[in-house]
C-alpha cells in the first residue's frame, strides 16, 4: 500500500532554473534513446551520399584540373595533314582576340586517375616559348631546370610527378613503358607548380622522334576572361573539316556528356537511399508518436491546439534532421580529408573534401525525412481525440 | 459561472446508440467545490468532458460566463481550456522526460511569474523536495499531487478532476482531495468520483445514474 510521502527530514532541494519545458532542444537532449538513433541514421546516410558523390565528382575535378590549362588557350589541330592549311592559319592570325600564337608539337604520357589511366599532353615548345607558355598558364619552375634544345627531357607539374611517383632524374616515357611510350627515354629535369597541371618538352625532340611530326597552333586571348569569346569566334570562323579545336568549353561539354549516365546512375542510387531512409524514418516517427500519444493527448486536453502540437513535432523533427545533416556533413568532410591526405594526395589523385556541390546532393535526406515524418504523424495528430487517449480507449 | 442546460451526449457503439449523458442540468458557482458522483458507467466522466469543452453535446448547451462553449471555434475552446480551466485526470500522467517542476510549467511554458508561482505551490503543498525529480522517481500519490499543482499553476477559474483518487490508496486520495478542496479560495473545483467519502467537504454533490441526474445534495 502506498503512503503519503513526507518532506520532513529531507534536505531542502533548490529547484533548477527551468526554460521552456516543451522546447525541441530539451526533448532532443532528454530523449537520446529515441533521438540519437534517428540522428545517427541521418548522419550515416549523409556520410554515404556525401562521400560517394564527392568521389564520383573527383572524376570531373580530375579532368578539369588535368586539362585546366585549356582555360588559357585553345589548340588548333590539323585534320588532314601535318600542318594547318595556310588559309586556316591566316584566319586564326587575323582574329583580333588572338593575342599570342605558338606553333607547337606534342607527345603524350599517361597519368593515373581513379577511373584508370589517362593520356596527358607534353607540350613540345622551343626554348623561347617555354617561359612564355609557363607565364600564360600561370606555372613556375620550382625545382630543377627547363629542358634544353632538342634534349630528351621534360619538366612536369609537381602533381604529375606525384601521380607517377617520379623524382628529378627519373624516366617519364621510354620505349619499354607500354602506356607511356617514347622511342627515346625522356628524363624528368624540372618540376613546375601552379594552378594547373602542365608539362613541357623540347619541340625539336618531339619533331625528331615522334611520327608524324605534326604542328599545332596554341592560340591565347589577351586575358583568360576573353578566352571563351575567342574560342567561340574560332569555332564559328574555322572550317571543322580542316581543323579540330580543343577548347575548355568543349572539354567541359564533352566531360558532362560522357559522365551523364554515371550521374544518372548516381542520382537513382541517391533517390533510392533517400526514399528508403525517409520511409524508415516515417515509420519510426509513427512508432515514436504512438509511444507519445498520452503526452499529446494531455497537452491537447490542457488546451494546446493541434497546430501548436504539430508545430512542436515539426520543430523537434527539424532540429533532429538539421543536427543530423550538419553532423553528417562534418563527418563526411573529416572522412574525405582523411582519404585525401592519406590515399588520394600521396598518389597524385584529385579529390575536393570541401566540394559543396557534393553536399548539396545530401539535402534531400533531411528534407525527405522531415516530409515523411510530417506526413505520417501530421494526420494522426490532427485527428487526435484526447478523451479517447485519456480514457485509454486508444 | 458554469451551467449545463439539458445537455445530452449520445454516441454510436456498433449498431446501437448509447446515451452517455441524458438531459443533465447542473451549475458550478465561483468558489465552490462541486462533486459529481455515480457508479461506473453513469456518465459522470462524460459530463465532466462536456463541461470542460473536451466533448461537444449532442443537444443542450454548456455555458461558461454566458458563453456557449460548443458554439466557440475549436481554437477558442482550446484557449478557454488553457487559460480558464485546469485538469486532473484519473491517471497521473506526467511527461517522463521532464522533472516535476517542468511538468507543472508545461501548463504555462516560458512564464517567469508562473515559475515563481509553481515554486510557491510546491512549497505550500510540501512538495519542494520533489521539484527536480523525474516522474519515474515519484510514487503514484506524488505524481497525482504534481498533477494537481499543474492544474493550479495558471490560476484557472475552474479545476476539473476526473476520478483523481481512483489510482491512489486511501491516504494519498485524501491528500489529493484536500489539495483540490483548498483551491476553493481561488476558483471552483469540480471532482468526479464514485467514492462519497471523497466528497465529504463538497459544497454541492450531483449524483448521476444511467446518464441522468438523480440527486442534488447541497452541503
Interface residues (C-beta under 8 A of the other chain):
Chain A: X1 X2 X3 X4 X5 X6 X7 X10 X11 X12 X13 X15 X16 X18 X19 X20 X21 X22 X26 X27 X30 X31 X294 X295 X298 X299 X300 X301 X302 X303 X304 X305 X306 X386 X387 X390 X391 X392
Chain B: X45 X49 X54 X55 X74 X75 X78 X79 X80 X81 X82 X83 X85 X87 X89 X90 X91 X93 X95 X97 X98 X99 X101 X102 X103 X105 X106 X107 X109 X110 X115 X119 X122 X126 X127 X128 X129 X130 X131 X132 X139 X140 X141 X142 X162 X168 X169 X171 X172 X175
